Structures are given as structure tokens and as C-alpha cells.
Amino acid sequence: VPVVESGGGLVQPGGSLTLSCAASGGTFYNQAVAWFRQIPGKERERVGCINSSDGRPYYEDSVKGRFTIARDNAKTTVTLQMNNLKPEDAGTYYCAAHVLALSCNVYGAHEFGSWGQGTQVTVSS
């Protein structure tokens, strides 16, 4: 299912922002959803993900305790709540979806088939 991100913008350090990932024209019925971010010149890195089967979220250490991934009951939208943002959190954020056999945290970017266009997050005073 095509995915569409929204919610990026400019926020001051310490601020909060919520990104949304919508399943365009459908649902994330049996697909795990992951959030990645990328800055120019660096590889795309996973921020976290949420399983389809049990709804369990996973986070990278760099965002653990600050970011929260949640999914609505209809499985149409996955949000990334980002608190206490730091300048190093800036970048283009992408959501990606795919049907996965195992827990989403064991898969890299290349395993995900459906990607959004990305939404820019800028953290600056």
C-alpha cells in the first residue's frame, strides 16, 4: 500500500513534533511500519518500527525514551511522536511498510517495499 508522510517542520531544540504515516487508500493490515531518517551524505538509519501482529514498537537507542511510535486501531495511520528534539534529530524522515515474517526490528531499510516521499524535520534555534 502506498504510504504518505506528513507533519514535518521547524522546531526548536527541546521541542516536540508529531509525524504521521498514512496508508493511502488502504490499511497497514498485515504490514509492519518503520520510520527512517536520513541526512545528506549519510545512510538512511532506522529510528524505530512497529510490528503488525502484536503492535509492539521498537526504538533505536538514540531516540529511546524521547520518541513514541503508535498505530491507530484501524491500522490506517502510524504516528511518530518526537519529544525533546535535538539538532542531531534533524533530517528527512521516511516511513516504510512491508509484510515481515519476523519482528520489525531485525530488518533493514532494503527489506521494506513501500516508501513515502519523506518529510523534513529541522531542529534549530
C-alpha contacts under 8 A as a table, 3 or more apart, distances in Angstrom:
res1	aa1	res2	aa2	distance
1	V	23	A	6.18
1	V	24	S	6.62
1	V	25	G	7.54
1	V	26	G	6.52
1	V	27	T	7.29
1	V	28	F	7.39
1	V	97	A	7.83
1	V	114	S	6.68
2	P	23	A	5.98
2	P	24	S	5.31
2	P	25	G	7.68
2	P	114	S	6.04
2	P	115	W	7.10
2	P	116	G	7.14
3	V	21	C	6.39
3	V	22	A	5.50
3	V	23	A	4.75
3	V	24	S	5.47
3	V	95	C	7.29
3	V	96	A	7.10
3	V	97	A	7.58
3	V	114	S	6.66
3	V	115	W	6.13
3	V	116	G	4.99
4	V	20	S	7.96
4	V	21	C	5.50
4	V	22	A	5.22
4	V	23	A	6.68
4	V	24	S	6.54
4	V	95	C	7.75
4	V	115	W	7.96
4	V	116	G	4.95
4	V	117	Q	6.77
4	V	118	G	7.85
5	E	19	L	6.93
5	E	20	S	5.48
5	E	21	C	4.48
5	E	22	A	6.47
5	E	94	Y	6.87
5	E	95	C	6.62
5	E	116	G	6.02
5	E	117	Q	6.97
5	E	118	G	6.04
5	E	119	T	6.14
6	S	19	L	5.71
6	S	20	S	5.25
6	S	21	C	6.64
6	S	118	G	7.93
6	S	119	T	6.06
7	G	17	L	7.42
7	G	18	T	6.04
7	G	19	L	4.49
7	G	20	S	6.13
7	G	119	T	7.07
8	G	17	L	7.34
8	G	18	T	7.54
8	G	19	L	6.21
8	G	119	T	5.22
8	G	120	Q	5.11
8	G	121	V	5.00
8	G	122	T	7.95
9	G	17	L	7.90
9	G	120	Q	6.16
9	G	121	V	5.08
9	G	122	T	6.08
10	L	121	V	6.13
10	L	122	T	4.67
10	L	123	V	5.92
10	L	124	S	7.16
11	V	15	G	5.93
11	V	16	S	7.02
11	V	17	L	7.31
11	V	85	L	7.93
11	V	121	V	7.80
11	V	122	T	6.25
11	V	123	V	5.03
11	V	124	S	6.32
11	V	125	S	7.64
12	Q	15	G	5.38
12	Q	85	L	7.57
12	Q	123	V	5.38
12	Q	124	S	4.99
12	Q	125	S	4.95
13	P	84	N	6.86
13	P	85	L	5.33
13	P	86	K	5.11
13	P	87	P	6.34
13	P	123	V	5.77
13	P	124	S	6.01
13	P	125	S	6.49
14	G	83	N	7.02
14	G	84	N	4.01
14	G	85	L	4.85
14	G	86	K	6.35
15	G	83	N	6.13
15	G	84	N	5.29
15	G	85	L	5.49
16	S	81	Q	7.49
16	S	82	M	5.40
16	S	83	N	4.37
16	S	84	N	6.08
16	S	85	L	6.20
17	L	81	Q	6.19
17	L	82	M	5.22
17	L	83	N	6.69
18	T	79	T	6.74
18	T	80	L	5.57
18	T	81	Q	4.42
18	T	82	M	5.89
19	L	79	T	5.55
19	L	80	L	5.02
19	L	81	Q	6.46
19	L	82	M	7.97
20	S	77	T	6.66
20	S	78	V	5.88
20	S	79	T	4.42
20	S	80	L	6.35
21	C	77	T	5.47
21	C	78	V	5.09
21	C	79	T	6.06
21	C	95	C	6.21
22	A	76	T	5.83
22	A	77	T	4.47
22	A	78	V	6.57
23	A	26	G	5.47
23	A	27	T	5.25
23	A	28	F	6.25
23	A	76	T	5.30
23	A	77	T	6.27
24	S	27	T	7.52
26	G	76	T	6.82
27	T	74	A	7.37
27	T	75	K	5.47
27	T	76	T	4.52
27	T	77	T	7.81
28	F	31	Q	5.10
28	F	32	A	7.29
28	F	33	V	7.79
28	F	52	S	7.60
28	F	75	K	5.23
28	F	76	T	5.88
28	F	77	T	7.80
28	F	97	A	7.58
29	Y	52	S	7.30
29	Y	75	K	6.16
30	N	52	S	5.45
30	N	53	S	7.05
30	N	99	V	6.06
31	Q	51	N	7.48
31	Q	52	S	5.28
31	Q	97	A	5.85
31	Q	98	H	4.86
31	Q	99	V	4.32
31	Q	100	L	6.75
32	A	49	C	7.22
32	A	50	I	5.80
32	A	51	N	4.71
32	A	52	S	4.62
32	A	97	A	5.56
32	A	98	H	5.58
32	A	99	V	6.06
32	A	100	L	6.53
32	A	104	C	6.34
33	V	49	C	5.60
33	V	50	I	5.52
33	V	51	N	6.84
33	V	52	S	7.51
33	V	78	V	7.40
33	V	95	C	6.80
33	V	96	A	5.58
33	V	97	A	4.42
33	V	98	H	6.76
33	V	104	C	7.79
34	A	46	R	7.31
34	A	47	V	7.59
34	A	48	G	5.78
34	A	49	C	3.88
34	A	50	I	6.31
34	A	95	C	5.56
34	A	96	A	5.28
34	A	97	A	6.38
34	A	104	C	7.55
35	W	46	R	6.02
35	W	47	V	5.42
35	W	48	G	5.44
35	W	49	C	5.93
35	W	80	L	7.77
35	W	93	Y	6.91
35	W	94	Y	5.68
35	W	95	C	4.48
35	W	96	A	6.45
36	F	44	R	6.36
36	F	45	E	5.36
36	F	46	R	4.20
36	F	47	V	5.15
36	F	48	G	7.16
36	F	93	Y	5.68
36	F	94	Y	5.11
36	F	95	C	6.18
36	F	96	A	7.78
36	F	109	A	7.83
37	R	44	R	5.64
37	R	45	E	5.50
37	R	46	R	6.44
37	R	47	V	6.70
37	R	91	G	6.01
37	R	92	T	5.37
37	R	93	Y	4.26
37	R	94	Y	5.93
38	Q	42	K	6.51
38	Q	43	E	6.34
38	Q	44	R	4.54
38	Q	45	E	6.31
38	Q	91	G	5.39
38	Q	92	T	5.27
38	Q	93	Y	6.57
39	I	42	K	5.68
39	I	43	E	7.59
39	I	44	R	7.52
39	I	90	A	7.53
39	I	91	G	4.87
39	I	92	T	6.37
44	R	109	A	7.46
45	E	109	A	7.74
46	R	49	C	7.92
46	R	60	E	7.09
46	R	108	G	7.53
46	R	109	A	7.30
47	V	59	Y	6.05
47	V	60	E	5.48
47	V	62	S	8.00
47	V	63	V	6.96
48	G	57	P	7.12
48	G	58	Y	5.26
48	G	59	Y	4.18
48	G	60	E	5.84
48	G	69	I	7.41
48	G	105	N	7.42
49	C	57	P	5.56
49	C	58	Y	5.34
49	C	59	Y	6.72
49	C	69	I	7.08
49	C	104	C	6.18
49	C	105	N	6.54
50	I	55	G	5.78
50	I	56	R	5.46
50	I	57	P	4.12
50	I	58	Y	6.25
50	I	69	I	6.87
50	I	70	A	7.52
50	I	71	R	7.95
50	I	104	C	6.55
51	N	54	D	5.95
51	N	55	G	4.86
51	N	56	R	5.39
51	N	57	P	6.42
51	N	103	S	6.28
51	N	104	C	5.70
52	S	55	G	5.49
52	S	56	R	7.96
55	G	71	R	7.43
57	P	69	I	6.23
57	P	70	A	7.49
58	Y	104	C	7.87
58	Y	105	N	6.33
59	Y	63	V	6.55
59	Y	64	K	5.56
59	Y	67	F	7.80
60	E	63	V	5.78
60	E	64	K	6.06
61	D	64	K	5.09
63	V	66	R	5.44
63	V	67	F	5.62
64	K	67	F	6.14
65	G	68	T	7.74
66	R	82	M	6.09
66	R	83	N	5.10
66	R	84	N	6.24
66	R	85	L	7.78
67	F	80	L	6.69
67	F	81	Q	5.45
67	F	82	M	4.49
67	F	83	N	6.04
68	T	79	T	7.89
68	T	80	L	5.66
68	T	81	Q	4.99
68	T	82	M	6.62
69	I	78	V	6.93
69	I	79	T	5.60
69	I	80	L	4.68
69	I	81	Q	6.37
70	A	78	V	5.59
70	A	79	T	5.33
70	A	80	L	6.75
71	R	75	K	6.19
71	R	76	T	7.76
71	R	77	T	5.90
71	R	78	V	4.39
71	R	79	T	6.38
72	D	75	K	5.30
72	D	76	T	6.61
72	D	77	T	5.85
72	D	78	V	6.61
73	N	76	T	7.88
74	A	77	T	7.83
75	K	78	V	7.46
82	M	85	L	6.54
85	L	89	D	6.37
85	L	123	V	6.91
86	K	89	D	5.36
86	K	90	A	7.50
86	K	123	V	6.39
87	P	90	A	5.70
87	P	122	T	7.62
87	P	123	V	4.90
87	P	124	S	6.23
88	E	123	V	7.77
89	D	121	V	7.78
89	D	122	T	7.94
89	D	123	V	7.00
90	A	120	Q	7.77
90	A	121	V	5.19
90	A	122	T	4.86
90	A	123	V	5.46
91	G	120	Q	5.93
91	G	121	V	5.37
91	G	122	T	6.56
92	T	118	G	5.85
92	T	119	T	5.44
92	T	120	Q	4.41
92	T	121	V	6.03
93	Y	118	G	5.26
93	Y	119	T	5.26
93	Y	120	Q	6.16
93	Y	121	V	7.01
94	Y	115	W	6.94
94	Y	116	G	5.96
94	Y	117	Q	6.85
94	Y	118	G	4.48
94	Y	119	T	6.61
95	C	115	W	6.04
95	C	116	G	5.84
95	C	118	G	7.26
96	A	112	F	6.00
96	A	113	G	7.05
96	A	114	S	5.33
96	A	115	W	4.47
96	A	116	G	6.50
97	A	112	F	5.75
97	A	113	G	6.42
97	A	114	S	5.19
97	A	115	W	6.77
98	H	111	E	7.57
98	H	112	F	5.11
98	H	113	G	5.69
98	H	114	S	6.48
100	L	103	S	7.24
100	L	104	C	6.82
102	L	106	V	7.32
103	S	106	V	6.19
103	S	107	Y	7.88
104	C	107	Y	5.72
105	N	108	G	7.93
107	Y	110	H	7.97
107	Y	111	E	6.07
108	G	111	E	5.64
108	G	112	F	7.50
109	A	112	F	5.72
110	H	113	G	7.56
112	F	115	W	7.47
